[in-house]
Amino acid sequence: MNALTIPQIVSNIGDTKTLIVHPESTLAAHSTEQEKIDAAVFDDMIRISVGIEDIEDLKQDFTAAIKIPSDKQRKIHKV
């Protein structure tokens, strides 16, 4: 997730840009463990809201990010 260059990592959805949300640490941050289970919100889950960018650019960005090991992605994150 941190290696992506086009999507923005945010805590809410509602834009024309492609956005990524980590629900467990944002939307459900104050929920109990049971509430998270009931809502099917898990630590390894991300929510992607696709915007109006060129689909080929998005596919290339996601493909490149998936190929980077997670320990190196933390160093790339631009926020």
N, C-alpha and C positions, 0 to 999 in steps of 0.2 A: 504494500500500500504506500509506503513512504518513498518508493522509487518512482512513482508516477510523476509525470511532469505536466500533464494537461489538467486532470481533475484537481479540485481543491478539496482538502480535508476540512470538513466543517461539522458543526453540531446540529444543523438543521437543513432541511431540504426545501427548495423553493427558489430556483434561479434558472436562467437559460443556459448556464454553464454546467458541465459535468461535475458532480459533487460526490464525495465519499464520506460516509458517516460510520463511525464505530459505535453502534448503539449501546453496547455494554458500558462504555466509559462516558457516554454523553446523555442520550435520551433516558437511559435506565440507571444513571449514576446513583440516584437516591432510592432506587427500588430495593426491596429485600431480595434475597436469593430465590425465595419461592415465587415472588412476583416476576422475576426474570425468567424462571423456568416456565411459569404459566404463559408468559408472553413469547416464549421461544427465542429469548435473547441470550446469546452465548458469547463468551470472550473471543472466540475465533471468527465471529461473524462480522461482515462489513455490508453496508447497504450502499448501492451505487445508483445515483439518479443521473441518467444520461441526458446531456444537454444537446445543444445544436451544433457542436463542433463536427468537423468532417469525420465520418465513421472510420475511414481508413487511418486517420491520425490517431484516433482512440484505440483502435485495434493494435496498431504498432506500439503505442505507449504501454498498454496493458501487457502485451506479449513481452516487451523488453523488461518490464518491471517484474514479471513472474519469473524470469530467468535469473534475477539477482538474488543471491542468498539473503535471508532475512537479517543476519547480523550486519551485513553491509548496507542494507536499506536504511537503517537508523542513521547512518552517517550522511546519507544523501538527502534526507528530508529537508525541505527548504523553508519550513515555517519556524 
